[in-house]
């Protein structure tokens, strides 16, 4: 079997997979405990993201017309 990552959580008593997955008995597992992020950390990341987006899309950013497109993307589904 190939190595695969499965999301799971601890309910206070057992480790439970977040989605069903068929495991054979005695399958070897590695469990990684992830740090719990606080709302304060999440808000800080959101503030940082907003600042980065504001820099990328400045109020003085020129509008580019579709006439400037040299080659269309045939896989783009937004047409």
PANUVO-922477 format. One line per field, with one value per residue (C-alpha): x, y, z. Coordinates in steps of 0.001 Angstrom, whole numbers, always signed. Layout:
// residues N
X	X, ...
Y	Y, ...
Z	Z, ...
//
This chain:
// residues 79
X	+0, +1231, +1687, -1351, -2403, -5776, -7382, -8554, -9406, -9387, -12838, -11470, -11433, -10449, -8737, -11386, -10884, -12736, -13715, -14242, -11213, -10846, -7878, -6853, -6249, -2703, -2043, +943, +120, +2026, +50, +1140, -400, -937, -873, -4224, -4389, -6117, -8557, -5890, -3422, -6084, -6939, -3250, -2902, -6025, -4605, -1331, -3229, -5302, -2194, -515, -3596, -3841, -233, -843, -4070, -3300, -5916, -3612, -3445, -4376, -7315, -6224, -8589, -9147, -7656, -4231, -4618, -2276, -3311, -6482, -6449, -8627, -9084, -10483, -14126, -15116, -15963
Y	+0, +3509, +6029, +8288, +11152, +10968, +13743, +12763, +14249, +13213, +13229, +13022, +9225, +7939, +9087, +9165, +9491, +12486, +10477, +6729, +4767, +997, -87, -3674, -4888, -4213, -1545, +530, +4217, +7366, +9983, +13637, +15957, +19422, +22562, +24138, +27635, +30344, +32896, +35533, +33690, +33292, +36992, +37897, +35716, +37339, +40850, +39858, +38454, +41611, +43811, +41665, +41801, +45577, +45914, +43630, +45383, +49009, +51730, +53122, +49786, +50413, +48628, +46302, +45738, +42369, +43846, +43377, +39577, +38122, +34499, +33099, +30133, +27424, +25713, +28844, +28148, +31739, +32718
Z	+0, -805, +1993, +2294, +4571, +6310, +8331, +11788, +15169, +18815, +20425, +23973, +24012, +20560, +17373, +14648, +10896, +9448, +6348, +5985, +4837, +4686, +6863, +7387, +10968, +12235, +9582, +10743, +11316, +12204, +14117, +13973, +16546, +15082, +17232, +17974, +16492, +18463, +17052, +17711, +15436, +12740, +12896, +12610, +9499, +8037, +8708, +7039, +4036, +3694, +3779, +1116, -1127, -672, -1835, -4804, -5831, -5052, -5666, -8355, -10185, -13831, -15416, -18153, -21054, -22671, -25871, -24261, -24196, -26803, -26477, -24912, -22581, -24195, -20793, -19095, -18223, -17355, -20920
//
